[in-house]
Amino acid sequence: MRLPAHEATTAQLGAVYPFTATRRLPTDAVLVGRDLLGGLFAHDPFELYASGFLTNPNMLVLGQIGRGKSAFVKTYLYRQSVFGRRIVILDPKGEYGPLARALGTEPIVLRPNGDVRLNPLDLIDRRSRGSASHAELALVCELASACLGRVLQPAEHVAVELAIDSERSETKALTLASIGASLLEPRAEAARKVGSTPSELRNDGRDVGLELRRFVSGELAGMFDCETSTVSLAGPVVVVDLSEIYHSAALGAVVTCVAAALHGAWKGADSTQSFLVIDEGWAVLQNPGAARFLQASFKLARARGVANLVVVHRASDLSASGSDGSITRRIAEGLLADCETIVCYAQAEAEIEGATRLFGLSQQEERILSRLRRGVALWRIGNRPFLVEHRLAPKERPLVDTDRRLVRND
């Protein structure tokens, strides 16, 4: 006795054969490489969002060292530039210089007592005089929170607001240094606004003032202590080299400050679709203030026309951002809800269980994750999986030579 043949749509069969019955994406850009189950593979978060296939353009890229993660990110950005996308990279290890030069620019090297200064407050559109604008207050409070590693108390928040009011009333350039000084030496007029004394207001804002002072006068002096240097943050390609402070405990706070300056620069620029790349994302996610800033950037991706691309090594980098139930842990794992494109290169066996839990992998995907060869990644786009082999063009090889002293590249 013969049973009749079973008929089903490719969408139905995709639940049983998640790779074999996967339909191609509704985009022809940007070419990444080869779909291992047949055909070429192209991906563009902006086109996929415009088509309704995705609800946000954000991306997460992860993989062990030496599996091709960095090579993919650099060539993907290089190819995106052909389509007129603005490329902005926060580079903690200083390895995106070749990409910057290939795209016709030089990295902005930010180091203590270096040649470049950034003042994110320079770039905020001040629409009102005499009181702190929402954008100025939000930025200084987020930065203070990143420096302190905790949420500001109500009294501290008010102290910051009054310090900004005081500095702006003097019609001088508003800087982090001037706000910090005003917190440590508040004016009597500012204290009277909240029925306090200068001494009480000083105590309320002392921790914030000391942290801002350290940020502009301590080990990070010569980076954020005065007005912005003559550097362009609104150009088509911006690479900010942070390698001089890669091992500093303040890296997360610095990333917050630099990212704020970049967003401020974009407000007056055209509406070009942009990529904001944060490499070594674990360093940002471990800092509560910086993690909240990144969370806001993810939430506002569609309004700003920005695709956030975060690069980490392991799935546990997201879980290790804080203890169970901590703010940073919840934010890190919550970012996945605002990230519909996940590119996962091979993970160690010890990481498979965590990756399965975080990304909701199927049994088939879980089995292959530790067996992926170099240059091959498991892509999760929406709820659809793809096995993709990244291909390098000969002229792209100099861009990905991250470990010149070793035989293989990262």
N, C-alpha and C positions, 0 to 999 in steps of 0.2 A: 504494500500500500504506500503510495507516494503522497506526501503532504504538499499543498499548494505553496508556491513561492511567496515569501513575505515581501511586501512592498512598504517602503517608508521614505520619508523625505530625508535630505542630507542633515537637516536640523535634528531630526529624531535619531538618525544613526550616529550623529556626533556624540550623543550621550553614551553610546556603547563603544564606539571606536573614536575616541576624542582627537586623535591625530589624523587618522586615515580619512575621516569624513569631514574634515575642517574646510570651510569655504575660504576663499582668498579675501583679503581685506579690501574695502572700497577705497583704495588709494594706489597711485602709481609712484608716489614719492614718499620717502627718499629710499633709494635702493640700498639695502643692507647686505644682502648676500643670497644664499640659496636656502629655500625651504627643503629640508631633508626628505620630505615626502612628495616632492615634485614641484618644479617651477621656481621662479625667483621670488624673493621676499622683499617687500617695500613697506615702510612705516613712516607716517607723519602724524603727530598728535593733533595738529591744527586741522588738517583735512578730515581726520577721523571724527573730530569734534563737530566740524561744520556739517558732516554728513549725518550726524546723530548717532553714530556708532559708539562714541564715548561721551561721557558727561563731564569730563575734565581732561586737560592735556598733560597732567603731571606724570613723571616717570621715576621709577626706582631701579637702579642697576646695582647688582651685587655679584660677587664671585671671589673665589680664592685668588691669591697672588699667582700670576703666571698662567692664567686660563684665558686671557684675552679681553678682560673687562675694560682696561684702560685703552687698548687698541680700538675697541668698538666705540667708546665714548668720543675719542678724539676724531676718528674718521666720520662718525655720525654727525658731529658738529661741523666738520669741514664740508661735508656734503650739504648740510642744511643751509650753509652760507650761500650756496649757489642759488637757492630759492629766495634770497633776500632777507633771511631771518637774522635778527640781531643776536649776537653770541656774547654772553657775559659769564665769566668764570671766576669763582673764588677758589684760588689754587694754593692750598696749604703746603704742598710739597715742592712747588716751583717746577713742575714738569710740563706745563702747557706752553712754555716759551716757543718751541718750534711751531706749534699750531698758530700762535699769535703772529709770528713772523711770516708764516705761509699765507696768512690772511691780511698781510700788509700793515701790521702794527707791532709795537713793542709792549711787553708786559709792564704794568704799573707796579713797581716794587715798593711795598710798604714795609718799612723797618723802623725800629726806634732810632731817633736822631738821623733819619735819612733825609732825602731830598724832597719827598712827597708828603704833603699834609692833606688830610680830609676833614672837613667839618660838615657833617650831614645837615646841620641846621642852616647852612648857607643855601641849601637847595630846596628849602620848604617855602612854599608860597604864603607869605604873611598877608592875609586879607584884612586883618584888623590890627589896630595899634592900641596899646595901653593894657592889653590882657593877653595871656598866653593862648595861642591858637591850639586847637585840639591836636593837630599834627605834631607841634613842638612838644607839647606836654606828653603825648603818648610816646614819642621817640625817647625823650629823656628818661621817662619812667621805665620803659622797656630796657634801656641800656643800664640803668641803675639796678634793675632787677637781675639782669644778666651778670653784672659785676658782683652783686651780693649773693647770687645763687638762691634767691628766695623772692617771694611776692612782697611788694612794698606794703607797709602798714598805712592806714588812713592818714595819720599825722605826717608821715614821710611824703605821701602823695601831695598833701596840701603844702608842705614846705617847698617841694619842687615847683609847684605852681606859682607860689609867691616869689621864689627866687627868679623864675623866668620873667614874671611881671616887673620885678625890680630892675633887672638888666635891660629889658626893652624900654622902660620908661626913661633910661639914660640915653636912648637913641644910639647906642654903641652896637658894634657887631656882636651878635649873640653867639657865644662859643661854649663848649663844654667846660672849659677852664673858668670862664666868667660865672657860669651857673654854680659850679662847685665852690668858688670863692664866696658867692652870695649865700650859699647854704651855711658855710662856716662862719660868716660874719653878716647875719641878716640885719636889715635896716629896721629902725623903730616903726616907720610907717607901714612896712609889710606886716609886722607883728600886730599892730593895732587893727588891721583888717579882720583878724580872726580872734580878737579879744585876748591876745597873748602878749608876752614880753619878748624882747630880742633874745634873752637868755633861754627862755622856754622854747622859742622857735629854733634856736641853734641846737638845742638838745634833740628836738624832733627830727631835724634833718642832718644831724652830725654823721651818722653812718653813711648816708648817701653822699654827703659832701666829701668825706674822706675817701670813699671808693672812686668818686669822679676825679679827685685830686690825684690818686694813684694812677688812674687811667691816663691822665694827661701829664703827670709830673714824675711818676715812678719809673718802673721798668719799661713802660710804653711811651715815655716822653718823646716828643718829636713826631707824633703821628696824627693826633687829634686835638692839639692844643691851640690851634689858631685857625685862620681862614684857609679855605681850600686853595691848593697850589693850582697853577695853570695846567691842569690835566683834564682831558675830556672823558667824562663818564657817560656821555650820551651817544658815542659813536657806534658804528655797526659792529665793532669787535672790541671788547674790553676784557682783559685778563689781569686780575689783581693777584700778584705774587705775595703770599703770606708766609713763605718758607722760613723767614728769619724768626718768626714767633710760633712756628709749628708746635714746639714742645712747651709753650707757655700755657699756664693754667688759664690765662685770659683769652685764649684763642676763640672760645665761643662768644665772648663779649665783643671781640674785635670783628668777628663775622657779622654780628648783629649791627654794629656801627657801619661797616662797609656796605652791607646790603641795604641799609636805610639810605645811605648816600646815593646808591645806585638807583633805587626806586624814586628818590627825589629828583634825580637828573632826568629820569624818563618822563616825568609828568609834563615837562615842557617840550618834549621831543615829539616826533611823529608817532603814528599808531602802529609802527612796525611790530610784527609778532616777534617775540623774543624768547630765548632760552636763558634761564638763570641756573647755572651749574654750581652745585656745592659738593666738592669732592671731600673725602674723609668726613662724611656726614656724621659719624659717631661723635666727633668732637663737638659738634653743634648740639646734638640731641642730648648730651650729658649735662648741658647748662640750662636750667629752667627758663631763664629769660630768653636765651637764644632759641630754645625749642619752641617757645610760644611765638616768637617772631617768625620762625619757619612755618609754624602752623597757620599763622595769619597769611603768609605768602601763598600757601597752598589753597586756602579758602578763597583768596582774591585772584586766583590765577585767571579765571575767565574774564573778570572785570578789567584786569590789567593787560590781557593778551600775552601772558607770560606762562611758559611751560617750565615748571621747576623740575630739575633733574638732579636727584640726590644719589651719590655714589657711596656705597659701603662695601665691606669685605664679606661679612657673614650675616645670616639671618639673626644671630644672637646679638649683633650690634644694636638692633632695635630693642630687644628685650633688656640688654645690659645698660641701657641709658638711665636706669634707675631701679630701685627696689620695687617689689610688688606693691601696686596701689599708689606709687609715687606719681607726682605730676608729670615728670619727664617720661616715665614708662607709659602712662596713658596717652600722652601726646604722641610719642613715637609710634605706638601701635595704631593710634587714631589716624595718623597720616596715611595709612594704607587705604582707609576709606575714601581718601581724596586723591588716590593714585591708581589709575586704571591700567597703566602699562608697567609691568614688572618684567625685567630682563634678568634672569638668574643663570649665571654660569655655575660650574660645578661647585658643590659644597662638600665639606668633609662629612664622613659618616655621622659624627657627633652632632652635626647641624641639621640633619635631615628631619628629625622629629619636630624641631622648632620651626623649620621652614614650612613643613606640612601644616602645622597649626596656624601659623601666621598668614600663609597665602592660600589656605584651603585647597591643597593639592590633592588630586585623585591618587589612587593606588598606583596607576601606571606612571604618573608624573613622579611620585615619590621614589619609585624603583629606579628611574633613570637619572635622578638628579646627581647622585654621586659618581655616575659612570660617564658623564658627558666629557668628551675629549676637548682638547684646547681649541678655542675658537667657536665652539658650539654652545648655544644657550637655549634654555627653556623660556619662551616668552609667554606671558599671560596678558592678554589684551581683552579687557572686559572679563568675560568668563571663558574665553576661548584660548586654548593652548596651541603653540607652534614650536617646532624644533627648527632652529635657524642656525646655519653656519655663516658666520661673518666672513666676508671676503675683502682682502686688501688689494688696492691697486698699487702698482710699482711705485708711483710718485708719492703715495701715502706712507710708505715705510719709514722715511725719516721722521715723520710726525709721531710715531709710536715707539721710538727707541728710548724707553724710559730707564732701562738698566744697561747702560753701555758697557759696564764692567762684567756683565753676566752674558751667558750665551743666549738666554731667552728673554723676551720682553714680558712686562706685566700685561 
